[in-house]
Amino acid sequence: MAPSLVRLAAVAFAAALTVTASACTASPDVSDEDTDVAEGQLVSFVCDRAEITKNNPNAPFAQVVDVRAAGHDGFDRFVMQFAAGHPDYDRFVMEFKGSVNVPNFSVKLRDNATFHTPADPFTLPGTAGLDVNAFHASGFDFATGQLTYTGPRTITPTSTDVLLKARQYEDFEGHVGWGLGLERATCYRAFKLANPPRLVVDVQR
């Protein structure tokens, strides 16, 4: 067989293996491309995935500046908004990247609305929940000693259908955690938006 045909056959065989593997196995994570979304665009809801994660080793430290929740047409939305972390803290923890971005995160679906936290466990309204975590982030500026997030730690939105209540349960050593109480288990999605940097979590109505 000619060398060019050998190369083409090898490429075709590798592609077939890739298709077969992707059909047989499902990754629990969403890739970087899936979570980086342009303003006005949306990703698809997932109904068969227990957790959506974003893990970028070069993600910069970020400050939480706002958290909010509201109802929209067809879904309820939870948003965590960020600003650039203080360079001094980044130099202390890791090399300062000098950019503003959404930090690493995980969003995990729960079959109940009870959250077992490092402090006391708590139960939110509803029969299901979402565990929303931001890593290498804080609502407190370690350099200035000031809070960057001064909003409520418990949010009870009035315009939502499925998202009944949100409660912050952690802001310690670069980990910010929120629990969301859902009226029922439902499909959801998690993605990033820029300008300003936001982690967006939607639950389907």
C-alpha positions, 0 to 999 in steps of 0.5 A: 500500500502506498505511504499516503494511503497508509496514513489515510487508513490510520487516520480513518481507523483513529477517527472510528475509535474516537466515535466508538469511544464517545458513543460508549462513554459519557464524560461527567464534565463539560469541556472548556469550549462548552462553558465559554459562551458569547453573550446572547448565546446559550448551551443546551440543558443536560438531563443525564449528568450529575455534575458540570465542572470547569477545571483550568490550572491557569484560572486566576483568583477572582473576587465575588462581587454579586450574587442574584437569582431570577426567573426567565422564560422557560428557566430560572437563573442563578448568577455569581459575578466576579471581579479581578482578584487582588494581585498580592493574593495571587502572588501569595497563592500562585503566579498572578495571571493578570486577567479577569475571568470566572474561576474554576467551578463545579455544579452538582445535582442533588437528589435532596435539598439538604446540604452537609457543610463544614459547619451545620447541615441545613435544608432548603425548600424543595425536593432536589438541590444544586451544589454550586462551588467556585474555587480560587475565589472569595467574597473577601479581599485579603489584601484590604480586609474588606468584603467584595460581596456585601449582598445577602447570604440567603436569597429567596427570589420572587419571580422563579418557579423551580429555584426556591431559595439559594444560600451561601454556606462557604467562603473559606480559603478560596472556596465559595459554596452556594446551595440551591433548593429546587422544587423538583429535580430538573434539567440544568446547565452551567456556563460562563459569560464575560463583560462582566465575568459571570458564572450562570446556572439555569434550571429548566422550568 
